[in-house]
Amino acid sequence: NTSAKKLTLPQAALLAGLPADPSGYDPATNPALARARRAEVLRAMLAQNDITQADFRAALRAPLPRPADVRLPGIQGPAPYFANYVKQQLISKYGTRRVFGGGLNVDTTLDLRLQRLARKAIQSVLTEPSGPSAALVAIRPRTGEIVAMYGGDNFRASQFNLAVQGERQAGSSFKPFVLATALRQGISPSTTFASKPVSIFIGDRYWVVHDFENEYVGSANLTTATIISDNAVYAQLTKLVGPTNVAAMAHRLGITRHLNPYFAIGLGADAVSPLEMARAFSTFADDGARVDGSVFGNRPRAVTRIQNATGALLDDNRPLRRQVLASNDDRLLTSILEGVVREGTGKQAALADRPAAGKTGTTENYGDAWFVGYTPELATAVWVGYPNSVRPMTTDYHGQPVAGGTFPAEIWHAFTQAALAGTPPQQFPSYSVPYASAKRVAWRDGRLQIDDGYCQDTTEVDYFAGTGPRRTANCQPNEVDIPSVVGQPIAQARQRLAAQPLKANIVYKPARPKQRTNVVVAQFPRSGRASSFSTITLVLAKPLDGLVPRVLGLSVGRARARLRAARLDVSVPDGADDSAVVVRQSPVAGVAAAPHMRVTVTVRAAPG
């Protein structure tokens, strides 16, 4: 150990190169990469005239520190992953040189007691050394403070922070974001859907959704469907509220990464991190208000303030609260998630002396398992899985599969029970259930509209008073779905439309060179519904200068003549004899030609 002022040039260059990839440039485990990275930093210093040529050569020759002497910044202490997370924030704000040069006094949000309890909870539940690992993040909802972060079992072996950098599918732990979207749109939890295998038309195909282990209850309202984690109901709800709106709600609540607004988003198909999930659920715990820090942007608070060496305040990372979900909607949602813990898939997380709300998540083939839950005082996300690959955990729970209600819920329970021990239990705020009335609705023209009596694929929805769609759809009798046939050969497209039944009207546009001419390039309307035997306009590309002829199997001489007759140039390998046989051509035959377009051929010698 030494102070920043006493660092040698080789030591300083080695340290300066570490933040880009602390694990990859660790001199103890990757000496070759560490030496190369140090040289890169030294060359940059030489180019900026910070060091002389002699200094540069001497530093290049200097040996790396012995592995026994290496202690990377942030490794020591009970929370190395959290320390590294804070360090990256500081580097992005102040730069590498200032952070590693010393002189910054940083107050963080970490609660060392809770950090120790997080490690203890994980180690007490996951006792098999060769079994799955876990990540955990805990946040105080009112302040947005990260109070515990467990990012992996061994920081020396891997600085990859599972709590922050880990991107795994959320599974059913994502369903509360769909529920929040529905409540925001005025949809009452009393709305009922079929609980059975469902086929949902999504524009050009049907999406078939099955429940976990194919268990169905016939029908379920949103409260019951959340408690039992019914995929079929939530697939229908996602279609009803719109996957784009679900993605927007998740971002409002605290998910920061890009989300694909596909229908599977409601079942947790997107990858998220434990930090994001803890943050989003902390918004639920804070009456629908998300808390960010004032200094580091759209993220929870890991730092409270930064001072310089003299104690002068550089930045005060104050909590900023923003209401992103109406309080009563949030309280309704919390009451439903309380049911998950009280009687549903999350019963293992139930606390002895206080209310808790949360949601389990289990991905396909038991590759990832989650429990994300909260009390009024604390929101915590727990992920369990194998860190290096998505590996099925079909027998890892005492011979049984690892689901969200097993190891993750047990870890959450052990941590939260200990974290809040000795504190008076707080209750979730009370809520009101507004009067609701039923409306039959359908998606038309990109929005939900009231059925005019002719709409197909409608849904009866209970809407709170004063909410729900107000426009009435202009549906036609005997409506059918309009399939997308763009990219299909015209014969196949005609057959697909006729099966609905719909008619095809063919129009043409000039073809671009090399464009295929026998496939549909556009259609109008592109999707939606239409009356049976309505006409769908299909656009084909029409070649203005003919098609590229087929020359495969011809001699070079005959191929050249045929291509020239079509006003095309030909490129033949040097030295190829006119008797050689064409075995490949580019572009291929049948695409649109253009005058003097070059066709390249590959040949082999003629037999005999």
N, C-alpha and C positions, 0 to 999 in steps of 0.2 A: 504494500500500500504506500502511496505517496500523494502529496498534494499536487494540484494542477500546476503550480508554479515550478515544481521540481521535476516535471515530466521531461524526459529526453525527447529529442526529435522523433526517433523511431516509435517511442511509446505514444506520443501525441498523434502521429499519423495513423497508428494502428487503431487508437480509440476513435479518431475522427471518421474512420471508415466503417465502424461497427453499426451505426444506427440504420443504415440501408437494409441490412440483413444480419441481425445479431447472431442468429444461429449459424447462418452460412459462413460468416467470417470469424467465427470463434476460433482463436488460435490453438485452443486445446483439442478441438475435435476436427477442424478443417485447416491445418497449417498451410497447405499450398494455396488455398483460396485467401486465407488471411494475409499471406505474404504478397500475393498479387494485388489485393485490395490496398494494402499499405503502400505498395509501389505506385498505384494509381493516384493516391492522395499526395504522395511526395512529388510526382510529376506535375500535378496541378499547382503545388506550392512553388515549384521551380519556375513554372511558366508565369506565375504572378510575381516573380522576384522576391518571394518571401524567404527563400533559402538560396545558398550559393550552389554551384556545381559540385564543389567539394563536399558540402553538407549532404547533398543528394546522394552522391556515391557512397559516402560513409554510412548513411542511414539504410541504404539498400543492402549493405553487407551485414548490418546488425542482426544478430540472431533474434528469433521470436522468444518471448518469455516461456519458461518451462510450464507445462500443464498444471503442475502443482501450485505455481505462483499466480495462475490466472483466476481472477474473480471479476467477471464482467459486471459493469454497473447495473445494479438492480437485482442481482442474483441473491445477495444476502438479504436476510429478513424473512418475515412470515408471508409476504405477499409479492413475490417477484413478478408475477404476471401483471398485477395492478401497477407496480412501480414502472414496468416497461411501458404500459399503456399511458401512464401519466407522462413519461419521458417523451413519447412520440408526440403527444399534444404540445409539450413545451418546445420541442424542436420545430414543429410546424409553425409555432408562434414567434419564437425568438431566434431560431437558427441553431445549428450544431455547435458552432464555436462558443456561443454564449452559454449554452446549456452545459457543455462539458468543461468549459473554462472556469466554472465555479462562480460564486457570488449571487446565486439565486436562492432565496429561502421560500420554499413552496409548502403551503399548508394544504393537505389533502383531506378528502372526505372519509377515508377508510377508517372503520372501527375495528381495531385489532382484536377485541374480544369476539366480535362477530366473524372476523376472518378465521380465527382459531376454531370457532364453532362450525363454520362451513367445512373446513378440512375434517374436523372430527365426525361430522354427520356423514360425509362421503365415505370416509374410511371405515366407519362402523357399519355401513350398509353394504358397500362393495368390498368384500373381504377376499375375493379370489384374485390372486396376483395376475393370472393370465386372462381374467375376465374383462368386461367392458370398463371404460373410464367414465368420468362425469365432469361436467362443467356447471358452475353456479354463479349467478349474479344476484345480489340483493340491493334494493334501492329504497330509500325513505321517500314515500310518495309526496309529502308536503314540501320537501326541500329539493327533490331530485338528486339527492346525494347517493353515490355508489358507496355502500358501506361494507360490502364484501364481494370479492371476485376470486373465484377458483378457476384457473385456466388450464390446469393440467397437473399431472402427478410429479413431473420431474423437469424443472426449468433448465437444468444443465443439459439434459438429453435433448430437449426441444423447447425453443422459445416461442413456438407457435401457440398462440393464446386461443384455446378452444372457446373461451367465453366471449371473445371479441371477433376473432378471425374465423372461427368455425362457422361454416355455412352448411346447414343441414335442413332438410325438409321439416316443416313444422307439424305436419299431420293435422290431427283434429284440434290441436292447441290454437290453430288459426281461426277456428269457427267463431269465437267471440267477435272477431272483426266483421264477419258477415252479419252476425246478430246486431252489432252496433249500427251497421249500415241500414238494416231493416228498421230498427227503432227510429233512426234519424229520418227515415222516409215515412214515418207514421204507421208502420206495420205493427199490429198488436201481437204479443206472444201467443194469443189464443188462435192465431191463424194455423190451420191444420193442413198437412200434406200427407200423401200416401207414403207409407213405410213399406216398400217392396222394391225389387229390382226395377229401375226406371231407365227408359231410353229417352234422352233429351236431344232434340234436333238443334244443332249448333251451326247451321248455315250450309254446310256441304256434306254433313255426315251425322250419324247418331252417336251420342256418347252414352254408353251403358254403365250405370253406376250400381255397385253392390255394397251392401253394408259389411262392416267388419265381421268376419266369420259367418256371413250370410244369415244374420239374425235379424228378423223383422217383427214389427208389432202391428202391422196392418195399416194404422194411421197414427199420426202423432202431431200435437201442436208444437210450437217452437220451444216451449219450456221443456216438455218431455224429451223432444229430439235432442236438445242440448245436454240434458242430464244423462241420457243413454248414448249420446254421441252417434246419432243416426246419419250416416253418409247420404242415404237416398233423399232424406228430407233436406239436408243442407245443399245438395246439388241442385234441387229444385229452387231453394231459396236464393242461391247464388244467381241462377238464371233470372229469377224474379227481380232482384235488386240491381243486377248488372255487375259483371266482374270488374269493369273499370271503376265503378263506385266503391267496390270492396277494396281495391288497391288504394284508392284515394283515402279511404277511411283508415286503413292500416298506416299510411304515411302520416295522417293527422295525429294518430295516437302515439307514434314514435318509431315506426319502422323506417329506416333511412335508405336501404338499398333498393335498386330497381325491382319492381314486381311485374310479372307478366300477367296482363289482364285477361287471362283465359278462364274458361269455366271451372277448371280444376283448382283455381286459386282458393276457392271456398273450402276445399278439403286439404289445404296445406301443402300443395305441390311445390310452392316456392321455398327456396333456401333462405333461412334467417339465422341470426346469431342469438345466443342466450342473452347478451346485453340488450339487443333490440327488443326481445320478447319481455324481459323484465321491465324495460322502460315503458312499453306500450301498456302492460298490465298495471304499472304504477299509475298510469293515467286513469284507469278504471278505479283504482283505489283512492284517487284524489278527486272524486266527484266529477270526473270528466275533464279535469284540467291537466294539461301537460306542462311539466316544469323543465325548462332548459337553463343552461348557464348563460351569463351575459357576455362572456369572453370568447369561448371556444365554439360558438355557433350551435347548430342543431344537434345537440347531444346532451346526455345527462351530466351532472356535475361530478367530476373526480377531483377537482381542485377548488378550494374556496378563495385563496388569494395568493399573490406572488409579490415578494418584497426583494429589494436589492440587498447588497451586503451591509449597507448602513441602516437598513430597516425601513427605508422609504417604500411606500406602496407603489407597485408597478401596475397591478391589475387586481380588481376586486370582482371575482366571478359570482355575482349576485344571482339568486334564483329568479327566473322570469316565468310567471304562470300565464298560461293561455288556455282559455276554455275551448276545447275542441269537440266536446260532446255535451249536449244539454244535460243538466244535473239530473233531472227526473229520468231521462233515458238511461243515463249511467246507473242510477240506483235500481231501475228495473233489471238491467243487465246483471248487476251484481247479485240481486236476489236470485236470479236463475243460476248463476255460477255458484252460489251458495248451495243450491240443490245438487250440483255435481259432486261437491265434497260431502254433503250430508247423506245422500242416498244413491249417488250415481257412480261413474267410473273412477272418481277420485276419493273414495271413502278412506283409503289408506292415509290420506293427508289430513284427515279431520283432527282438530286440536281439542284438547280436553276442556279448556276453560274459556274459549273465545270463538267468535264466528270466523269463518274463513271461506273464501271463494276462489275458484280456480278451474282449470281445464286440463285434461289429459291430452296427450298426442302420441300416436303410434303410427309409424310409416309402414309402407308395404314391406312384407317379408320381415317385419320386426327389425328393420335396419337402424332406426332411431326411435328413441322414446323420450317424451317430455312430460313434465308437470310444471305449469306456470300458475302461480296462485298469489293471493294477497290477503292481508288483514288491513284494517285502517292504518296500521303503523308501518307495515313492511310489505314490499312486493318482491317476489323471488322467482327466478326461472331456473329450472334444473333440466339439463340434458344428459342422457346416458346413451353411450354407444361406443364403437371402436373408432379411435381418432384417425387412423391412417386409411381407412376404407369403410364403405357402407357394408357391414358384415351382418348377416342375419343372426339375430339373438333368439333363436327358436328354443333353446334349452338352457339359457344362461340364468334364468330365475328359478333356482332350485329344481332344475329339470323341466321347467315350463318356460314359455316365451316371455320376453321382457316387453311389457306394455307400459304405457304412461302411468297406469295405476299401480305399478309394482315398484321397482327400484326408485324411479324419479319421485313418486309420491311419498315413499318412505323417507328419502333424503330430505325432501321439502318439509315433511312433518318433523323429523329429528332436528333440523336446523331451526325452523321457526318456533317450535315449542321451547327450545333452549334459549333462543335469542330474546324471546319476550317473557321468559320466566321472571316472576317477581314484579311485573308491571301490571297495573290494573287493566282488565280487558276493555277495549273500546268496541262500540257497536257501529255497524254500518248505518248511514242515514236512512230515515224512513222515506217511502216513496208513495205516490198515488198512481192508480191505474185509471187512465182516462176512459170514458165511454167509447166503445168501438162499434162500428157497423160494417156489414159485409158489402164488398163491391166485387163484381166479376171483371177482371182486367186481362189485357193481352198486350204484348209488345208490338207496336206498330210505328213505323217511321222513326225508329230509334228511341222511342219512349213508351212508357206504360200508358195505356189509354183504356177507357171504360168500354166494355163489350157492347156493341150495338145489336147483338142478337145473332149476328152472322159469323162472328170471329171463331176461328178454331184455335186450339191450344191455349185455352183460357185458364185462369186460376182465380178461385174465390179467395179473397184476402180480407181479413178484418183490419180496418183502418181506424185509428183514433179519430175522434170527432174533429172535423176541420182539416183533415189531411187526406192524402191520396190523390190520384189523378182526377182531373176535372174535364179533360177533353174526351169526347166520345169518338171511338174509332169509326172509320168508314170501311168496314169489312164487307165483302161480297159473299153471296151464297156459294156453297160448295167449295170453300177455299182449300187449297193444298199448299204445301211447302214448295218454295222455289229452290231447287238444288243449285249449287255452284258447279258449272261444267267448264270453267276456264282451264285451259291446259289439256283438255281431253280431245282426242281425235273426233272429227265432226260426226262420224257414224255412231260412235259411243255416246256422244253428247245428245244426239237425236233420240237414241234409245232411252237414255236416262230421263229426258223430259217426257217422252211418251208414257213412261211408266207412272207418272204422277196422277193424272195425265195432263200434259201441257204441250202446246204446239211450238215449233221453232220457225223463226223468220231469219233468213240468212242475209247479211249485208257484208260488204267487203271494204277493206281499206288497203292502200298501197303497201306492199310488203317491203320490209327493209332487206338489204342484202344478207343472205345466209339465214333468213327467218324461215321457220317451218310454215308450210301453207295449208296443211290439212288439220290443224288444231284450232280450237277456239281461243282467241286472244282477249276477248271481252264479251260481256253479256249485260243486257239491260231488261229488267232490273237484276241487280247482282244477287239479291237475297230477299227474304221476306216471304209473303204469302200472296197468292192470286187465286181467282176462281178457276175451277177445272176448265181445261181446254183454252185457257188464255194463251196469248202468244208471247213468247220470250224471244227477244232479238239477240242473235248470236253474231259476233263479228269474226270474220276470217281474214287472213292476210292474202291479198291477190298479187301474184308476181306480175310486174310490168314488163320484165325482160326475160321471161321464161324461167325454167328450173335448171339447176345444175344436173347434167346427165350422169348416169351411172357408167363408170368405166372400169369397175373391178372385173378382173379376169381377162381384160383385153390386153393386147400387146401395146407397147409404148407407142408404136406408130399409129395404130387404130385409135388409141385413147387421145393422142394429140389431135388427130383429125376430127374426132367427134367433139372435143372441147372447143377447138377453133371454129367449128361450124356453129357452135352456140355463142360465138364472140367472147370466148373466155381464154385467158392466158393459162399456160400450163408450166409447172415447175417440175423438172425431172432430175433425179440424182445425176451428178457429173459422171460421165463415162457409161451411162446406161445405154445399152443397145436397143434399137427399135423393136427387136424381137422379145425383149424382156417383158414379163407379165406384171400388170398392176395388181398389187395385193392390198393397197390401202389408198384412200383419197380423202383430202380435206380441202374444203368442206364436203360433207357427205352428199350423196345424191338426193334430189328431191327438195332441197331448200331453194329459196329465191336467189336467182342469179342477178348480176349487174354487168354491164359491158366492161370487158377487160379485167374482171375479177380473177384473181390468181387461184388456181386449183393445184395443190401440191400432191404428187403421187409418190407412193413407195413401191418399189419393184423388186422382183427376184428374177434371176436368169431363167430363160426359157428352157424347158426340159429337153434333153437329148442333144 
